[in-house]
Amino acid sequence: MVPADRRIVVAIALFTALLALFPLLLSEESFVWVFSEAGPFERLSEPAWIVTALIVIVRIRPLGPRAWAFALLCLAFAAREADWHKAFTGESFLKNSFYRDAARPIEEKLICGAIALVLIGLVLYAGFIIGRFLLLRGGWRSRSGAWLLAGTLLVVAGKVLDRLPATLSVDYGVELGPMVKLYAAAFEEGMEMIHPMILGWSVWISQFERRYLS
């Protein structure tokens, strides 16, 4: 492991340790605010995604459809963190319930549906490119591939943590303890914030390993 990667690993470990302290040190009211939609972790996710989009545009060469697709996807994630997906409709247009609402104008559903299809297409395209890079072209053996894989796993882990308490409660009747729920919320929001930073680092160093991307 090169020194730069080692420093980042240490920084992530220290950040994780800090997240583990929040449930122990903060009052319930303070904890709820820190990890709420208006809290610092949620708000910092927005500029993190924007910076990652800029890194994609600056670093990836040639600046073709692939780079623009990833940059647009990063900006879409930033917009998602800023709640743009429900800012103009009052409800997320990414949910099925939005389209089942008979009271909504058909024009609104068509416009939002078209945007949703574009976003789904970007996600599928990005998944294809990432899968091809990591699995078919041996990218997982490179530094950028390792960080890309780590960032992807963080996304999956964060979504699992986000849905786990509700899924266990509704589907299996299992109620987690209050402290477990606090840790799940802290790690989910914290990992979600540093995820774009990890992807940005992967993109930044990827141009030194062009043999995996050609």
Salt bridges, closest charged atoms under 4 A:
ASP5 OD2 - ARG143 NE 2.80
GLU46 OE2 - ARG43 NH2 2.25
GLU91 OE1 - ARG104 NH2 3.51
ASP101 OD2 - ARG104 NE 3.62
GLU108 OE1 - ARG104 NH1 2.81
GLU175 OE1 - LYS181 NZ 3.75
